[in-house]
């Protein structure tokens, strides 16, 4: 498998993770304050950063860096509330 193909696959997996997370949230199957929802957003955003950065889409990469930090912030708060 070539590196460009791997980066493309990572981007599609990232898109799927974020879309499925939003679908499950909207359908009431996952709460916003769940590890699953925020974890899917975090991983999806990281995958988007890889894909966007590789393809030189700096605005998209920047947006997803922020998206990942928001997910990390939410995961931290979820963890602290559970402790």
Jmol script that loads the backbone (N, CA, C; Angstrom):
load data "model"
ATOM      1  N   UNK A   1       0.851  -1.172   0.000  1.00  0.00           N
ATOM      2  CA  UNK A   1       0.000   0.000   0.000  1.00  0.00           C
ATOM      3  C   UNK A   1       0.900   1.238   0.000  1.00  0.00           C
ATOM      4  N   UNK A   2       0.591   2.171  -0.868  1.00  0.00           N
ATOM      5  CA  UNK A   2       1.385   3.394  -0.949  1.00  0.00           C
ATOM      6  C   UNK A   2       0.964   4.383   0.129  1.00  0.00           C
ATOM      7  N   UNK A   3       1.871   5.283   0.459  1.00  0.00           N
ATOM      8  CA  UNK A   3       1.578   6.282   1.486  1.00  0.00           C
ATOM      9  C   UNK A   3       0.404   7.191   1.089  1.00  0.00           C
ATOM     10  N   UNK A   4       0.350   7.685  -0.158  1.00  0.00           N
ATOM     11  CA  UNK A   4      -0.809   8.507  -0.524  1.00  0.00           C
ATOM     12  C   UNK A   4      -2.143   7.770  -0.374  1.00  0.00           C
ATOM     13  N   UNK A   5      -2.173   6.491  -0.713  1.00  0.00           N
ATOM     14  CA  UNK A   5      -3.400   5.709  -0.550  1.00  0.00           C
ATOM     15  C   UNK A   5      -3.745   5.553   0.930  1.00  0.00           C
ATOM     16  N   UNK A   6      -2.747   5.315   1.758  1.00  0.00           N
ATOM     17  CA  UNK A   6      -2.977   5.184   3.195  1.00  0.00           C
ATOM     18  C   UNK A   6      -3.532   6.487   3.783  1.00  0.00           C
ATOM     19  N   UNK A   7      -2.981   7.615   3.356  1.00  0.00           N
ATOM     20  CA  UNK A   7      -3.465   8.915   3.833  1.00  0.00           C
ATOM     21  C   UNK A   7      -4.909   9.135   3.396  1.00  0.00           C
ATOM     22  N   UNK A   8      -5.250   8.717   2.189  1.00  0.00           N
ATOM     23  CA  UNK A   8      -6.624   8.845   1.701  1.00  0.00           C
ATOM     24  C   UNK A   8      -7.582   7.979   2.521  1.00  0.00           C
ATOM     25  N   UNK A   9      -7.174   6.757   2.819  1.00  0.00           N
ATOM     26  CA  UNK A   9      -7.997   5.855   3.627  1.00  0.00           C
ATOM     27  C   UNK A   9      -8.199   6.434   5.029  1.00  0.00           C
ATOM     28  N   UNK A  10      -7.119   6.963   5.620  1.00  0.00           N
ATOM     29  CA  UNK A  10      -7.200   7.575   6.944  1.00  0.00           C
ATOM     30  C   UNK A  10      -8.203   8.731   6.922  1.00  0.00           C
ATOM     31  N   UNK A  11      -8.179   9.539   5.861  1.00  0.00           N
ATOM     32  CA  UNK A  11      -9.126  10.647   5.742  1.00  0.00           C
ATOM     33  C   UNK A  11     -10.569  10.175   5.685  1.00  0.00           C
ATOM     34  N   UNK A  12     -10.829   9.126   4.919  1.00  0.00           N
ATOM     35  CA  UNK A  12     -12.196   8.598   4.821  1.00  0.00           C
ATOM     36  C   UNK A  12     -12.654   7.986   6.140  1.00  0.00           C
ATOM     37  N   UNK A  13     -11.750   7.328   6.852  1.00  0.00           N
ATOM     38  CA  UNK A  13     -12.105   6.776   8.162  1.00  0.00           C
ATOM     39  C   UNK A  13     -12.420   7.918   9.133  1.00  0.00           C
ATOM     40  N   UNK A  14     -11.627   8.994   9.079  1.00  0.00           N
ATOM     41  CA  UNK A  14     -11.896  10.154   9.912  1.00  0.00           C
ATOM     42  C   UNK A  14     -13.260  10.749   9.630  1.00  0.00           C
ATOM     43  N   UNK A  15     -13.597  10.875   8.357  1.00  0.00           N
ATOM     44  CA  UNK A  15     -14.911  11.405   7.976  1.00  0.00           C
ATOM     45  C   UNK A  15     -16.021  10.505   8.509  1.00  0.00           C
ATOM     46  N   UNK A  16     -15.850   9.209   8.361  1.00  0.00           N
ATOM     47  CA  UNK A  16     -16.864   8.257   8.822  1.00  0.00           C
ATOM     48  C   UNK A  16     -17.038   8.339  10.339  1.00  0.00           C
ATOM     49  N   UNK A  17     -15.932   8.455  11.072  1.00  0.00           N
ATOM     50  CA  UNK A  17     -16.021   8.536  12.530  1.00  0.00           C
ATOM     51  C   UNK A  17     -16.805   9.762  12.976  1.00  0.00           C
ATOM     52  N   UNK A  18     -16.494  10.905  12.401  1.00  0.00           N
ATOM     53  CA  UNK A  18     -17.188  12.133  12.802  1.00  0.00           C
ATOM     54  C   UNK A  18     -18.655  12.086  12.403  1.00  0.00           C
ATOM     55  N   UNK A  19     -18.944  11.588  11.206  1.00  0.00           N
ATOM     56  CA  UNK A  19     -20.342  11.507  10.762  1.00  0.00           C
ATOM     57  C   UNK A  19     -21.145  10.513  11.590  1.00  0.00           C
ATOM     58  N   UNK A  20     -20.584   9.361  11.896  1.00  0.00           N
ATOM     59  CA  UNK A  20     -21.293   8.371  12.703  1.00  0.00           C
ATOM     60  C   UNK A  20     -21.506   8.896  14.125  1.00  0.00           C
ATOM     61  N   UNK A  21     -20.494   9.580  14.663  1.00  0.00           N
ATOM     62  CA  UNK A  21     -20.654  10.167  16.002  1.00  0.00           C
ATOM     63  C   UNK A  21     -21.815  11.155  16.003  1.00  0.00           C
ATOM     64  N   UNK A  22     -21.884  12.008  15.003  1.00  0.00           N
ATOM     65  CA  UNK A  22     -22.959  12.998  14.937  1.00  0.00           C
ATOM     66  C   UNK A  22     -24.315  12.334  14.711  1.00  0.00           C
ATOM     67  N   UNK A  23     -24.346  11.307  13.883  1.00  0.00           N
ATOM     68  CA  UNK A  23     -25.593  10.563  13.655  1.00  0.00           C
ATOM     69  C   UNK A  23     -26.085   9.939  14.959  1.00  0.00           C
ATOM     70  N   UNK A  24     -25.195   9.294  15.693  1.00  0.00           N
ATOM     71  CA  UNK A  24     -25.581   8.656  16.953  1.00  0.00           C
ATOM     72  C   UNK A  24     -26.014   9.688  17.993  1.00  0.00           C
ATOM     73  N   UNK A  25     -25.348  10.836  18.018  1.00  0.00           N
ATOM     74  CA  UNK A  25     -25.753  11.909  18.928  1.00  0.00           C
ATOM     75  C   UNK A  25     -27.141  12.420  18.554  1.00  0.00           C
ATOM     76  N   UNK A  26     -27.346  12.689  17.279  1.00  0.00           N
ATOM     77  CA  UNK A  26     -28.627  13.233  16.810  1.00  0.00           C
ATOM     78  C   UNK A  26     -29.770  12.252  16.987  1.00  0.00           C
ATOM     79  N   UNK A  27     -29.468  10.960  16.897  1.00  0.00           N
ATOM     80  CA  UNK A  27     -30.484   9.928  17.059  1.00  0.00           C
ATOM     81  C   UNK A  27     -30.742   9.610  18.538  1.00  0.00           C
ATOM     82  N   UNK A  28     -29.992  10.241  19.428  1.00  0.00           N
ATOM     83  CA  UNK A  28     -30.174   9.993  20.853  1.00  0.00           C
ATOM     84  C   UNK A  28     -29.543   8.703  21.335  1.00  0.00           C
ATOM     85  N   UNK A  29     -28.650   8.135  20.552  1.00  0.00           N
ATOM     86  CA  UNK A  29     -28.008   6.869  20.931  1.00  0.00           C
ATOM     87  C   UNK A  29     -26.740   7.080  21.754  1.00  0.00           C
ATOM     88  N   UNK A  30     -26.138   8.272  21.646  1.00  0.00           N
ATOM     89  CA  UNK A  30     -24.954   8.605  22.430  1.00  0.00           C
ATOM     90  C   UNK A  30     -25.144   9.988  23.037  1.00  0.00           C
ATOM     91  N   UNK A  31     -24.803  10.151  24.296  1.00  0.00           N
ATOM     92  CA  UNK A  31     -24.829  11.503  24.867  1.00  0.00           C
ATOM     93  C   UNK A  31     -23.548  12.254  24.486  1.00  0.00           C
ATOM     94  N   UNK A  32     -23.637  13.565  24.412  1.00  0.00           N
ATOM     95  CA  UNK A  32     -22.472  14.379  24.070  1.00  0.00           C
ATOM     96  C   UNK A  32     -21.352  14.216  25.089  1.00  0.00           C
ATOM     97  N   UNK A  33     -21.720  13.959  26.326  1.00  0.00           N
ATOM     98  CA  UNK A  33     -20.722  13.799  27.393  1.00  0.00           C
ATOM     99  C   UNK A  33     -20.333  12.334  27.593  1.00  0.00           C
ATOM    100  N   UNK A  34     -20.164  11.623  26.502  1.00  0.00           N
ATOM    101  CA  UNK A  34     -19.739  10.226  26.605  1.00  0.00           C
ATOM    102  C   UNK A  34     -18.332  10.067  26.027  1.00  0.00           C
ATOM    103  N   UNK A  35     -17.617   9.104  26.578  1.00  0.00           N
ATOM    104  CA  UNK A  35     -16.286   8.800  26.051  1.00  0.00           C
ATOM    105  C   UNK A  35     -16.366   8.394  24.587  1.00  0.00           C
ATOM    106  N   UNK A  36     -17.391   7.639  24.231  1.00  0.00           N
ATOM    107  CA  UNK A  36     -17.516   7.149  22.852  1.00  0.00           C
ATOM    108  C   UNK A  36     -17.670   8.309  21.869  1.00  0.00           C
ATOM    109  N   UNK A  37     -18.579   9.225  22.162  1.00  0.00           N
ATOM    110  CA  UNK A  37     -18.827  10.351  21.258  1.00  0.00           C
ATOM    111  C   UNK A  37     -17.586  11.226  21.111  1.00  0.00           C
ATOM    112  N   UNK A  38     -17.013  11.622  22.244  1.00  0.00           N
ATOM    113  CA  UNK A  38     -15.851  12.500  22.187  1.00  0.00           C
ATOM    114  C   UNK A  38     -14.619  11.776  21.630  1.00  0.00           C
ATOM    115  N   UNK A  39     -14.501  10.486  21.911  1.00  0.00           N
ATOM    116  CA  UNK A  39     -13.398   9.707  21.358  1.00  0.00           C
ATOM    117  C   UNK A  39     -13.484   9.579  19.844  1.00  0.00           C
ATOM    118  N   UNK A  40     -14.697   9.382  19.340  1.00  0.00           N
ATOM    119  CA  UNK A  40     -14.878   9.317  17.882  1.00  0.00           C
ATOM    120  C   UNK A  40     -14.540  10.665  17.246  1.00  0.00           C
ATOM    121  N   UNK A  41     -14.933  11.756  17.886  1.00  0.00           N
ATOM    122  CA  UNK A  41     -14.598  13.083  17.378  1.00  0.00           C
ATOM    123  C   UNK A  41     -13.090  13.324  17.411  1.00  0.00           C
ATOM    124  N   UNK A  42     -12.442  12.926  18.490  1.00  0.00           N
ATOM    125  CA  UNK A  42     -11.000  13.113  18.612  1.00  0.00           C
ATOM    126  C   UNK A  42     -10.248  12.340  17.529  1.00  0.00           C
ATOM    127  N   UNK A  43     -10.550  11.057  17.411  1.00  0.00           N
ATOM    128  CA  UNK A  43      -9.856  10.228  16.429  1.00  0.00           C
ATOM    129  C   UNK A  43     -10.162  10.695  15.003  1.00  0.00           C
ATOM    130  N   UNK A  44     -11.425  11.029  14.742  1.00  0.00           N
ATOM    131  CA  UNK A  44     -11.790  11.525  13.417  1.00  0.00           C
ATOM    132  C   UNK A  44     -11.054  12.802  13.079  1.00  0.00           C
ATOM    133  N   UNK A  45     -10.945  13.720  14.045  1.00  0.00           N
ATOM    134  CA  UNK A  45     -10.243  14.982  13.811  1.00  0.00           C
ATOM    135  C   UNK A  45      -8.756  14.745  13.555  1.00  0.00           C
ATOM    136  N   UNK A  46      -8.147  13.857  14.320  1.00  0.00           N
ATOM    137  CA  UNK A  46      -6.725  13.542  14.101  1.00  0.00           C
ATOM    138  C   UNK A  46      -6.520  12.974  12.701  1.00  0.00           C
ATOM    139  N   UNK A  47      -7.396  12.077  12.295  1.00  0.00           N
ATOM    140  CA  UNK A  47      -7.289  11.500  10.952  1.00  0.00           C
ATOM    141  C   UNK A  47      -7.468  12.570   9.879  1.00  0.00           C
ATOM    142  N   UNK A  48      -8.391  13.506  10.102  1.00  0.00           N
ATOM    143  CA  UNK A  48      -8.581  14.617   9.166  1.00  0.00           C
ATOM    144  C   UNK A  48      -7.346  15.514   9.113  1.00  0.00           C
ATOM    145  N   UNK A  49      -6.699  15.738  10.244  1.00  0.00           N
ATOM    146  CA  UNK A  49      -5.484  16.554  10.257  1.00  0.00           C
ATOM    147  C   UNK A  49      -4.411  15.901   9.387  1.00  0.00           C
ATOM    148  N   UNK A  50      -4.259  14.600   9.525  1.00  0.00           N
ATOM    149  CA  UNK A  50      -3.284  13.872   8.707  1.00  0.00           C
ATOM    150  C   UNK A  50      -3.609  14.042   7.224  1.00  0.00           C
ATOM    151  N   UNK A  51      -4.857  13.793   6.860  1.00  0.00           N
ATOM    152  CA  UNK A  51      -5.257  13.877   5.461  1.00  0.00           C
ATOM    153  C   UNK A  51      -5.172  15.300   4.931  1.00  0.00           C
ATOM    154  N   UNK A  52      -5.704  16.259   5.680  1.00  0.00           N
ATOM    155  CA  UNK A  52      -5.714  17.656   5.233  1.00  0.00           C
ATOM    156  C   UNK A  52      -4.293  18.209   5.140  1.00  0.00           C
ATOM    157  N   UNK A  53      -3.486  17.897   6.129  1.00  0.00           N
ATOM    158  CA  UNK A  53      -2.100  18.357   6.107  1.00  0.00           C
ATOM    159  C   UNK A  53      -1.340  17.804   4.924  1.00  0.00           C
ATOM    160  N   UNK A  54      -1.517  16.531   4.670  1.00  0.00           N
ATOM    161  CA  UNK A  54      -0.842  15.876   3.541  1.00  0.00           C
ATOM    162  C   UNK A  54      -1.243  16.531   2.219  1.00  0.00           C
ATOM    163  N   UNK A  55      -2.514  16.887   2.115  1.00  0.00           N
ATOM    164  CA  UNK A  55      -3.025  17.466   0.867  1.00  0.00           C
ATOM    165  C   UNK A  55      -2.900  18.987   0.819  1.00  0.00           C
ATOM    166  N   UNK A  56      -2.291  19.588   1.829  1.00  0.00           N
ATOM    167  CA  UNK A  56      -2.059  21.021   1.832  1.00  0.00           C
ATOM    168  C   UNK A  56      -3.297  21.861   2.097  1.00  0.00           C
ATOM    169  N   UNK A  57      -4.335  21.257   2.640  1.00  0.00           N
ATOM    170  CA  UNK A  57      -5.568  21.977   2.967  1.00  0.00           C
ATOM    171  C   UNK A  57      -5.431  22.537   4.382  1.00  0.00           C
ATOM    172  N   UNK A  58      -4.710  23.627   4.501  1.00  0.00           N
ATOM    173  CA  UNK A  58      -4.369  24.180   5.803  1.00  0.00           C
ATOM    174  C   UNK A  58      -5.599  24.650   6.586  1.00  0.00           C
ATOM    175  N   UNK A  59      -6.593  25.305   5.955  1.00  0.00           N
ATOM    176  CA  UNK A  59      -7.780  25.676   6.733  1.00  0.00           C
ATOM    177  C   UNK A  59      -8.485  24.460   7.348  1.00  0.00           C
ATOM    178  N   UNK A  60      -8.604  23.392   6.599  1.00  0.00           N
ATOM    179  CA  UNK A  60      -9.239  22.176   7.115  1.00  0.00           C
ATOM    180  C   UNK A  60      -8.386  21.546   8.212  1.00  0.00           C
ATOM    181  N   UNK A  61      -7.092  21.502   8.015  1.00  0.00           N
ATOM    182  CA  UNK A  61      -6.211  20.945   9.034  1.00  0.00           C
ATOM    183  C   UNK A  61      -6.303  21.770  10.326  1.00  0.00           C
ATOM    184  N   UNK A  62      -6.315  23.092  10.194  1.00  0.00           N
ATOM    185  CA  UNK A  62      -6.416  23.970  11.365  1.00  0.00           C
ATOM    186  C   UNK A  62      -7.725  23.761  12.112  1.00  0.00           C
ATOM    187  N   UNK A  63      -8.811  23.704  11.360  1.00  0.00           N
ATOM    188  CA  UNK A  63     -10.119  23.463  11.972  1.00  0.00           C
ATOM    189  C   UNK A  63     -10.111  22.166  12.767  1.00  0.00           C
ATOM    190  N   UNK A  64      -9.517  21.134  12.210  1.00  0.00           N
ATOM    191  CA  UNK A  64      -9.539  19.834  12.869  1.00  0.00           C
ATOM    192  C   UNK A  64      -8.570  19.741  14.036  1.00  0.00           C
ATOM    193  N   UNK A  65      -7.514  20.547  14.042  1.00  0.00           N
ATOM    194  CA  UNK A  65      -6.667  20.636  15.231  1.00  0.00           C
ATOM    195  C   UNK A  65      -7.500  21.207  16.384  1.00  0.00           C
ATOM    196  N   UNK A  66      -8.258  22.260  16.090  1.00  0.00           N
ATOM    197  CA  UNK A  66      -9.136  22.851  17.107  1.00  0.00           C
ATOM    198  C   UNK A  66     -10.200  21.855  17.533  1.00  0.00           C
ATOM    199  N   UNK A  67     -10.787  21.139  16.576  1.00  0.00           N
ATOM    200  CA  UNK A  67     -11.804  20.117  16.859  1.00  0.00           C
ATOM    201  C   UNK A  67     -11.229  19.059  17.812  1.00  0.00           C
ATOM    202  N   UNK A  68      -9.999  18.651  17.557  1.00  0.00           N
ATOM    203  CA  UNK A  68      -9.362  17.639  18.410  1.00  0.00           C
ATOM    204  C   UNK A  68      -9.146  18.181  19.824  1.00  0.00           C
ATOM    205  N   UNK A  69      -8.727  19.443  19.943  1.00  0.00           N
ATOM    206  CA  UNK A  69      -8.532  20.033  21.271  1.00  0.00           C
ATOM    207  C   UNK A  69      -9.855  20.148  22.023  1.00  0.00           C
ATOM    208  N   UNK A  70     -10.926  20.465  21.317  1.00  0.00           N
ATOM    209  CA  UNK A  70     -12.244  20.518  21.970  1.00  0.00           C
ATOM    210  C   UNK A  70     -12.614  19.137  22.502  1.00  0.00           C
ATOM    211  N   UNK A  71     -12.386  18.104  21.695  1.00  0.00           N
ATOM    212  CA  UNK A  71     -12.687  16.740  22.135  1.00  0.00           C
ATOM    213  C   UNK A  71     -11.821  16.346  23.330  1.00  0.00           C
ATOM    214  N   UNK A  72     -10.548  16.715  23.296  1.00  0.00           N
ATOM    215  CA  UNK A  72      -9.670  16.425  24.439  1.00  0.00           C
ATOM    216  C   UNK A  72     -10.149  17.146  25.696  1.00  0.00           C
ATOM    217  N   UNK A  73     -10.544  18.397  25.547  1.00  0.00           N
ATOM    218  CA  UNK A  73     -11.074  19.169  26.671  1.00  0.00           C
ATOM    219  C   UNK A  73     -12.309  18.475  27.244  1.00  0.00           C
ATOM    220  N   UNK A  74     -13.226  18.052  26.352  1.00  0.00           N
ATOM    221  CA  UNK A  74     -14.446  17.373  26.801  1.00  0.00           C
ATOM    222  C   UNK A  74     -14.112  16.049  27.488  1.00  0.00           C
ATOM    223  N   UNK A  75     -13.185  15.298  26.933  1.00  0.00           N
ATOM    224  CA  UNK A  75     -12.792  14.021  27.555  1.00  0.00           C
ATOM    225  C   UNK A  75     -12.193  14.248  28.934  1.00  0.00           C
ATOM    226  N   UNK A  76     -11.417  15.294  29.071  1.00  0.00           N
ATOM    227  CA  UNK A  76     -10.819  15.632  30.372  1.00  0.00           C
ATOM    228  C   UNK A  76     -11.907  15.952  31.389  1.00  0.00           C
ATOM    229  N   UNK A  77     -12.874  16.742  30.970  1.00  0.00           N
ATOM    230  CA  UNK A  77     -13.983  17.106  31.882  1.00  0.00           C
ATOM    231  C   UNK A  77     -14.813  15.883  32.247  1.00  0.00           C
ATOM    232  N   UNK A  78     -15.050  15.001  31.277  1.00  0.00           N
ATOM    233  CA  UNK A  78     -15.806  13.777  31.549  1.00  0.00           C
ATOM    234  C   UNK A  78     -15.068  12.933  32.583  1.00  0.00           C
ATOM    235  N   UNK A  79     -13.745  12.814  32.387  1.00  0.00           N
ATOM    236  CA  UNK A  79     -12.916  12.039  33.320  1.00  0.00           C
ATOM    237  C   UNK A  79     -12.919  12.611  34.723  1.00  0.00           C
ATOM    238  N   UNK A  80     -12.835  13.930  34.817  1.00  0.00           N
ATOM    239  CA  UNK A  80     -12.823  14.580  36.134  1.00  0.00           C
ATOM    240  C   UNK A  80     -14.174  14.425  36.829  1.00  0.00           C
ATOM    241  N   UNK A  81     -15.258  14.504  36.065  1.00  0.00           N
ATOM    242  CA  UNK A  81     -16.600  14.366  36.648  1.00  0.00           C
ATOM    243  C   UNK A  81     -16.825  12.946  37.156  1.00  0.00           C
ATOM    244  N   UNK A  82     -16.195  11.971  36.505  1.00  0.00           N
ATOM    245  CA  UNK A  82     -16.367  10.577  36.914  1.00  0.00           C
ATOM    246  C   UNK A  82     -15.536  10.239  38.150  1.00  0.00           C
ATOM    247  N   UNK A  83     -14.502  11.039  38.391  1.00  0.00           N
ATOM    248  CA  UNK A  83     -13.595  10.732  39.521  1.00  0.00           C
ATOM    249  C   UNK A  83     -14.174  11.163  40.859  1.00  0.00           C
TER     250      UNK A  83
END
end "model"
wireframe off; spacefill off
backbone 0.3
color backbone group
